[in-house]
Amino acid sequence: MNATYNRFDAAKTAARLFDDVAAFSADSAGVSRPAFSAVETQTLKYLEDYARAQGLSVQYDAGQNAVFSLPEDANADRFILVGSHVDSVPNGGNFDGLAGVIAGLLCLARAKSQGIGFAKPVKVIAMRAEESAWFGPCYIASKALLGQLDDSELSAVHKGDGRDLGTHMSEIGINMNRVRQHKPLMDPDNIDCYIELHIEQGPLLIEKNMPAAVVSGIRGNVRHKKIRCIGEAGHSGAVPRAYRKDPVLAMADLLSRLDESWLTILQKGEDLVLTSGMVGTDPEKHALTRIPDLVDFSLDFRSQSADALDAMRDLLQQEVRSVERERGVKFELDAELHTAPALCDEKMVDGLSASMAKVNLKPFTMPSGGGHDAAVFANAGIPSAMVFVRNRNGSHNPEEAMEIPDLIAGTDIIFSYLTEMAQ
């Protein structure tokens, strides 16, 4: 067939796919596609309908993720896996995750329309449940695929309905016996390598005026979904400072100490970010004139260095004990959630960089501050790499502003790699 590739038509197709998914997953602000929800299932079905209309093969794996391919590659024993996730955070943006799936589908549709094959068989996966916002654990689909979901993660409860992760997974048809036995739902030996396109979640490509980049590595993280600081309630005007056991000020003291250590680590040239994104006293008790008896908060620190993560974990324990002694409070930490840092495969990074040059883009590599499914694949020993696409206003918010021509540029990089460089 060898039809001429039309970038304008590809851009129109991508824009339509994004708009349609945004329409049925719209929330009061942005979009909400909860992990293992009906909306997430609807998204997969919509992408399935598009793929079938393009003459592509569609299958569902044991994790109930949608897997797309050229018909001749549907039963390939070994393949390059391209993809990302379709769930979003609550009131999030429409491009985080979904852009990587659509980029993969565009690569398949382009190959199909032009009547050409890839250097190696390619399958595109649309994964469920990457975001930690719904249950706490992150990368649920990719961990399940590789047999890495642990028991504590399976018992994590949904932020909305309070039911555990295992129940939600079972209800959509996942064989939980294999998951609970930590057996892979997809044979890792079948995966030649993994490639993921994702919007950049920071400002670097905007500042450099570059449409895309190849990712060199992905930060790991240590997270606590809920740390509780327990103090002693009292009247805001009647209890002198010396007699107070104020959990809010104790929390602030702890976070301030961690912030100072963060700065010290950065001044030493090491990589680290630290965030407390959820903070709250008991809404049934809190009041303007009341010293609260407890406060709950989250903690998330990330680094490309495993040593830096270990150091922050130790520092957290030391500072918790110190603040407890000095302020007369007690901290209760929930189970730690941990993902190791991951380096992208050097040969793949070089190949994707060469593909950037081949499609007339200046090669550029950068690290990823956010975590991605690619880290799970990489740490399982599967060669993995990523392409970032320029995006304004960060991610995990309704203001995500990836431009379609930039997505096409990132897709061109991957298509060039799949058809020529992957060999």
CORWO-V645652 format. One line per field, one symbol per residue. phi: phi as a letter, one per 40 degrees, with the letter a starting at -180 (. if undefined). A space follows every 10 residues. Layout:
BEGIN
phi: ???
END
This chain:
BEGIN
phi: .fcccbcccc cccccccccc ccccbcbdag bbbcdgcccc cccccccccc ccccgccbbb cccgccbbac dcbdbccbac bbiabbcbcc fcccbcgddc ccdccccccc ccccgbbccb dbbbbbccgb ccccbhcbfc ccccdbgbcc ccccccbccc bgccddcccc cchccccccc cfcdcbcdcc ccabbbcacc bbbcccccfb caacccabcc abbbcabbbb bbcaccbbbc dcbcbccccc cccccccccc cdccccccgc babbabcbba ccccbcacbb cccaababaa bbacbccccc cccccdcccd cccdccbgbb bbccccbbbc cbcccccccc cccccdcccg bccabacbcc caddcccccc gcdbabbcbd acggbgaccd acbddccccc cccccccccb ccc
END
